[in-house]
Amino acid sequence: MAAFISASSSQVPSRKEYEVFISFRGSDVRFGFLNHLKNELCRKIINVYVDERLQRGEEISSALVEAIEGSMIALVIFSKDYASSKWCLEELVKIMECKETKQQIVIPVFYDIDPSDVRHQKGRYEEAFTHHEHKFNDNMEKLPIWRSVLKKAADLCGFQAFTHHEQKFNDNMEKLQIWRSVLEKTANLAGYHSLNFRNEPELIDAIVGRVLKILEENSPPRSQPIEFHQNFIRVESLMEVESQEEVRVLGIWGPGGIGKTTLASAIFDKFSSKFESYCFLNIAKI
């Protein structure tokens, strides 16, 4: 366990509202794998966004869009029924848009599903897209019937509505192509296949380890004087201990205002992920 105690209330602001956004199919993973993954991320003090609503509509909410846009990393958990959810597919479209426009880092996780099924929409993913296509086509087949009964009713002011329905059908067909495209692009990214790991804890450890590495590499640069970097290097050398049994207590002493808290915070950011448990306590007065 690592505990860092500092005598100041200053904090370094985060550039993103969330560090990790998780896209998932609730019926597949919510009460098992997702819970374990979320708990491990939170245990590592990683700010993670998980949509906790059990019931979802067909269109993603503006709040969810903001959460995706405000996240540094997107973890996409592809499971057997992921593609059956329009909500999940629309999330994925937004995530890949943020990858292109906001340099969001996307990590796919293939949970009990073959990556090639996702990439080429085979198996359960082919079934899901067939269902989507049938649903859209069924709506299109209703249009002639609606036209006929309206003509018989002699009130033809509803023709503008048909233009709307036809446009909606065309939009839905376009969505299918977009969904197929983002699934293929995401599946081609470097990710994790659950079948390559002996168990779920091993898979979760690998995911969390990669997230921590990304966060460390993308932590905001801090402009500090030369003296700070010299002190940081000195303290850093004292922390580089490979022994698993040795307990080391490190104290940073000096008058107020010389950067003790900033130095302690930087050391914490650098080394905390190497410990199973850790805590940073900012104490203004002792």
Salt bridges, closest charged atoms under 4 A:
GLU40 OE2 - ARG43 NH2 2.94
ASP51 OD1 - ARG53 NE 3.07
ASP51 OD2 - ARG56 NE 3.57
GLU52 OE1 - ARG30 NH1 3.92
GLU52 OE2 - LYS38 NZ 2.97
GLU58 OE1 - LYS86 NZ 3.33
GLU58 OE2 - LYS135 NZ 3.20
GLU59 OE2 - LYS175 NZ 3.12
GLU69 OE2 - LYS94 NZ 2.79
ASP81 OD1 - ARG124 NH2 2.84
GLU90 OE2 - LYS175 NZ 3.93
GLU91 OE2 - ARG56 NH1 3.69
GLU97 OE2 - LYS94 NZ 2.93
ASP112 OD2 - LYS80 NZ 3.44
GLU133 OE2 - ARG180 NH2 3.04
GLU166 OE2 - ARG147 NH2 2.79
GLU200 OE1 - HIS36 ND1 3.78
GLU202 OE1 - ARG198 NH2 2.64
GLU217 OE2 - LYS213 NZ 2.40
GLU236 OE2 - LYS270 NZ 3.69
GLU246 OE2 - ARG248 NH2 2.78
ASP269 OD2 - ARG222 NH2 2.51
